[in-house]
Each structure stands twice: as C-alpha cells, then as structure tokens.
Amino acid sequence: MITVLAGGTGSVKLVRGLASVSKEITAVCNVGDNIWLYGLYVCPDIDTITYGLAGLLDQKRGWGIRGDTFSFIRQMEAMGQPAWFALGDRDLATHVYRTEMLRRKKSLTEITGAITEMLGVGQKILPATDDEVETVISTPKGAMHLQEFWVKNGARPAVTGVTFRGADSARPTRQVVDAIRNSEKIIMAPANPVSSIGPMLAIPGVRRELERAREKVIAVSPIIGGGPVSGPAAKYMNALGLEVSPAGVARYYKDVAGSLVIARTDSKMAGRIELLGMKVETTDIMMKGRRGEARLAMYLAGMARN
C-alpha cells in the first residue's frame, strides 16, 4: 500500500498516475485550504483529488467539475454578494451535501468516504484531520485566509508569514495514522510545501507519525531550479526563510522524509541535500499529460518496492 500526502493540482496528477499503476492507494489530503463560504463548508484539495480520480476534474482550470455552469455565482453577484470564489453549480451540490452531513454530526472522514463512493472512486481519500485547520497568510494588508490571498487577491500582496490556525490542537484520525503506519511507502506529492503539505505537518500527531516512518517517506520536489512549477510557493518559502530551491524543500522536509526526488537538471544540489541526512533520486519530475503522470508514478512505485 502507498499513501500519498496530497494538496492541489500537482498532487492530483501524481495521485491519478499512481492509481493507474497500483490498486492500493490512499490519499491523505490537506484541509488547511478548507473555507466556509455562503454557509457551506468547501474543501478544495479534497474535492480536486476526488474529482480527479472520478474523471470529473476540469483539466484546464485544474479544479472544479469539467463542463460545469456558474449560474449560482452569477446570481450571487447580481444580488451584490461577494463572488470572488467561483463555485460551479454541480460542484455546489458537493458542498451542500457535505455541510448537511456535518450538521447531522457526521465526520469529515465519513462524509468524504460517502462522496467518493457515490462518485465511483475506488481509492481511499482521507482528510488529514476531522478538526478544522485554517492556513492564514500574513501580509502588510493584514492576515488573510489562504483562499482570500490566493483567489480573491491573486497572490499579489507581499507575504510576511504563514500560520496554521487550529493545527496545534488538531488530531489525525485513526484512518490516517493506520495509513501511515501500514503503508510500504509514503509519498509527499509535488505540492506547495508550505500551504499544501505544511498544514498536515503542523498537526502534531501527523508529524510524529511521519518522523517515526521517516525512512519510508519519499518527497517529490515541487521546485525545479529556482522556481516552483506553479503557484505562490516562492512567496511562502521566502516568508519562512527558506531558499526557493530543491535544497530549501529538503530543509523543510528533512525531519519527516528520508528521500527527496528532484529534477535531473538539479542534480548539482544532491550533495547539499544529502548533508541534511536525506537520500536523493533524480528523474524527470514534470508530469505532462497522462503519460507523464504514469511515468513518474511508475518511478516512485519502483522506489516503494526497493
């Protein structure tokens, strides 16, 4: 069994690739992006992984449901309500269902399992915790929920800090602990290390389990050369005093990952990373199309068997 710590768009590609080469995949998903909007509990990273495995994901946008319509959000805008977070109409049904089940005292883990079953997803998708964790971005304009920073403000403000509200008191579920303990390998997807993987590492119980399992944890760098493949990772890493490079990623992960997979073009950094006590593997980490996803997945699955 392979467990993947998953965040956003880089994660769904790898999870989908791994699902194409192995039947026993568990995705443990970031919940720091979750947000209450319009009275609904929205879980962007969980839903992106779910839609990706269900074959519903909008590939162009990298989120939401392919071919969705947006009548709801346009009507909200016409009524003078905030419309910066574009929920699609079909996507909206997921959030309505989730929120209703939360009101019925179902856990986020139970709800996620029900949604994946309804959508025909065979792989396990687990929230990292059933407790609420919120990624907060500190800026000169004030503290913002990650979605406000990234979506509403287009990641334009300078970043002075990143915190994970609620993480200190959050607890991993028994399912997450079992997945980490029972997996042959744990793979940290090439997601934003600070905002996608960081909220999970900030949960003490998750970090403790990963530290114990460190030798079987394989991280994939989301940085090639001096910049991220996509997203605002550079701003977040700079705010935490991390070098924006695979070596900076290694420093962030060194206590919880025994190996780091980097791009071949970054092989010159291998020595610096090895000084942190991590093994280094080099390969083509770009996932272009389904073939690219499957190729990297097969490479990592091979590492898992060794």
Rosetta blueprint (number, residue, H / E / L):
1 M L
2 I E
3 T E
4 V E
5 L E
6 A E
7 G L
8 G L
9 T H
10 G H
11 S H
12 V H
13 K H
14 L H
15 V H
16 R H
17 G H
18 L H
19 A H
20 S H
21 V H
22 S L
23 K L
24 E L
25 I E
26 T E
27 A E
28 V E
29 C E
30 N L
31 V L
32 G L
33 D L
34 N L
35 I E
36 W E
37 L E
38 Y L
39 G L
40 L E
41 Y E
42 V E
43 C L
44 P H
45 D H
46 I H
47 D H
48 T H
49 I H
50 T H
51 Y H
52 G H
53 L H
54 A H
55 G L
56 L L
57 L E
58 D L
59 Q L
60 K L
61 R L
62 G L
63 W L
64 G L
65 I E
66 R L
67 G L
68 D L
69 T L
70 F L
71 S H
72 F H
73 I H
74 R H
75 Q H
76 M H
77 E H
78 A H
79 M L
80 G L
81 Q L
82 P L
83 A L
84 W L
85 F L
86 A L
87 L L
88 G L
89 D H
90 R H
91 D H
92 L H
93 A H
94 T H
95 H H
96 V H
97 Y H
98 R H
99 T H
100 E H
101 M H
102 L H
103 R H
104 R L
105 K L
106 K L
107 S L
108 L H
109 T H
110 E H
111 I H
112 T H
113 G H
114 A H
115 I H
116 T H
117 E H
118 M H
119 L L
120 G L
121 V L
122 G L
123 Q L
124 K E
125 I E
126 L E
127 P E
128 A L
129 T E
130 D L
131 D L
132 E L
133 V L
134 E E
135 T E
136 V E
137 I E
138 S E
139 T E
140 P L
141 K L
142 G E
143 A E
144 M E
145 H E
146 L H
147 Q H
148 E H
149 F H
150 W H
151 V H
152 K H
153 N L
154 G L
155 A L
156 R L
157 P L
158 A L
159 V L
160 T L
161 G E
162 V E
163 T E
164 F E
165 R E
166 G L
167 A L
168 D L
169 S L
170 A L
171 R L
172 P E
173 T L
174 R H
175 Q H
176 V H
177 V H
178 D H
179 A H
180 I H
181 R H
182 N H
183 S L
184 E L
185 K E
186 I E
187 I E
188 M E
189 A L
190 P L
191 A L
192 N L
193 P H
194 V H
195 S H
196 S H
197 I H
198 G H
199 P H
200 M H
201 L H
202 A L
203 I L
204 P H
205 G H
206 V H
207 R H
208 R H
209 E H
210 L H
211 E H
212 R H
213 A L
214 R H
215 E H
216 K H
217 V E
218 I E
219 A E
220 V E
221 S L
222 P L
223 I E
224 I E
225 G L
226 G L
227 G E
228 P E
229 V L
230 S L
231 G L
232 P L
233 A H
234 A H
235 K H
236 Y H
237 M H
238 N H
239 A H
240 L L
241 G L
242 L L
243 E L
244 V L
245 S L
246 P H
247 A H
248 G H
249 V H
250 A H
251 R H
252 Y H
253 Y H
254 K L
255 D L
256 V L
257 A L
258 G L
259 S E
260 L E
261 V E
262 I E
263 A E
264 R H
265 T H
266 D H
267 S H
268 K H
269 M H
270 A H
271 G H
272 R H
273 I H
274 E H
275 L L
276 L L
277 G L
278 M L
279 K E
280 V E
281 E E
282 T E
283 T E
284 D L
285 I L
286 M L
287 M L
288 K L
289 G H
290 R H
291 R H
292 G H
293 E H
294 A H
295 R H
296 L H
297 A H
298 M H
299 Y H
300 L H
301 A H
302 G H
303 M H
304 A H
305 R H
306 N L
